[in-house]
């Protein structure tokens, strides 16, 4: 059964380390407030490399979220993998299999992300086993 939940990330706070291990790498710890079909909070870690100013970079992020999705309480983990080559971005954003808790046990799915005027808008496409 497929479902969709439209959301907006209403707050994003981050703490960055400019250099992780090598020049051109970085680490970002973040918290988010989600609002919409999913209402809750998220905490995560993003590791990046490359030169975003030249249009060539990549990142991996892992986030855990807790809250209520379409009336079901629980949590799950999200995984993001993004690259940019020649200024063209690609993104994979998914719910980590086996990570659901509470009423969201058995959740699987993907996330569509649109950035409009610097504001993150997401659609959660999910199913429950």
Buried (B, 14 or more C-beta within 10 A) or exposed (E): EEBEBEBBBEEEEEEEEEEBEEEEBBBBEBBBBBBBBBBBBBBBEBBBBBEBEEEBBBBBBBBBBBBBBBEBEBBBBBBBEBBBEEEEEEEEBBBBBEBBBEBBBEBBBEBEBEEEEEEBBBBBBBEBE
